[in-house]
Amino acid sequence: MEPGHDAVAETVRVEGTRILATLIRTVGDVQLAEDAVQEATLAALGAWPVTGVPPEPRAWMTVTARRKAIDIIRRERARADKERDSTRLIELGRTDIVPAAVVQDDLLRLIFTCCHPALSPPTRVALALRTLCGLSPTQIAGVMLTTEAATAKRLTRARQKIAAARIPYRVPPEAELPERLPAVCGVVHSLYTSGHAPVEGQTAYDVDVCAEAIRLAELLHELLPEQQMPTAVLALLLLTEARRPARLDADGDVVTLDQQDRSRWDNAAIARGIDLLNDSLLRSNQQADAYQLQAAIAAEHARAATYDTTDWTEILRLYELLVSVAPSPAADLGLAVAAAEAKDTTAGLALLSELTPSPRWHAVRAELLARDHRYDEAVGELTKALEGPSTDAERRHRERRLELFRAAAD
């Protein structure tokens, strides 16, 4: 790929959501804004390899996207509401760069628009993953366990509903926040998860996506400091991200939790995450939500000086609460692992037997079987795990484990 093309890809990856959010505020139309940003990207791919990368790539892309939006509006002038179009054209004709503070507000507006109660919960997540994360319909389908065609239809209907219902592009008033916050927090958490634990791909995690999710969580916490849920989400993300530097070795291969160099963990992030968790719990009237429970689990791991000193009994208790409050495949797997650690492998395997198999289910079961020296069965389970989607790093890790189990079985 040419250097100019690399710069375009980097700009879209890092700044694309900000450019889109600002443009949506101006034009009031998600689809039009997405089309304009896409056309600006194509223009950059044609221009930058020839003219060189501009000094301020985001500014170039923003101004170009505005111009492309003007072109699109003029092409469609035959439709109604010309007065609104004239107002939008005046706004789009500006060449000044939007201040950073305004861009931050635009992102919050975009989050709340994606999470409007008029949209169904799956649609909110799909739309946010598309607009906030820039994920393709194929990637979203993988995250949401549906088909690409169904995802594309869902996104189209969502954009049409936003336009037809004139869903406002704004942060809602305080009275509406309790209804909207769970969806917004869910989207921010999904965004982080898509970067921290991708279903497949070359990289084990996307640093920029994780950083963007944490930044959005910081904005939500700053906007709503008295609300327990955004505080808990930020705590969870910080406590999880604090361990990221030790997740891979120098060759990019997976390092499991029991083998990680804990001196590489970010102690400042851990300390702040625990403080935020405690602050959130004080506001919850002793009724923890799913984010507080997940953050509490992450805090238990972070507090342990070594893997052997981890308080697995407390982690098991927290997972039992989590499964009762917000059951999910990930929580169910975590409960099985915690039971195996706090009790024995028989307890973990018993819980696994009650769950629906998946690639990660097979991988977890293989590890527990290997602990009981049932290597032939472990080989079979890990072989099944390798048949499903995974990141390159995860696949390499499973292949190495498979070789060890085969050798032990022989």
Secondary structure as GFF3:
##gff-version 3
##sequence-region A 1 410
A	DSSP	alpha_helix	3	27	.	.	.	ID=ss1
A	DSSP	alpha_helix	30	51	.	.	.	ID=ss2
A	DSSP	alpha_helix	57	75	.	.	.	ID=ss3
A	DSSP	alpha_helix	82	92	.	.	.	ID=ss4
A	DSSP	alpha_helix	100	114	.	.	.	ID=ss5
A	DSSP	alpha_helix	121	131	.	.	.	ID=ss6
A	DSSP	alpha_helix	137	144	.	.	.	ID=ss7
A	DSSP	alpha_helix	148	164	.	.	.	ID=ss8
A	DSSP	three_ten_helix	174	176	.	.	.	ID=ss9
A	DSSP	alpha_helix	177	196	.	.	.	ID=ss10
A	DSSP	alpha_helix	207	223	.	.	.	ID=ss11
A	DSSP	alpha_helix	228	241	.	.	.	ID=ss12
A	DSSP	three_ten_helix	244	246	.	.	.	ID=ss13
A	DSSP	three_ten_helix	257	259	.	.	.	ID=ss14
A	DSSP	three_ten_helix	262	264	.	.	.	ID=ss15
A	DSSP	alpha_helix	267	282	.	.	.	ID=ss16
A	DSSP	alpha_helix	290	303	.	.	.	ID=ss17
A	DSSP	alpha_helix	312	325	.	.	.	ID=ss18
A	DSSP	alpha_helix	329	342	.	.	.	ID=ss19
A	DSSP	alpha_helix	345	352	.	.	.	ID=ss20
A	DSSP	alpha_helix	359	371	.	.	.	ID=ss21
A	DSSP	alpha_helix	375	386	.	.	.	ID=ss22
A	DSSP	alpha_helix	392	409	.	.	.	ID=ss23
###
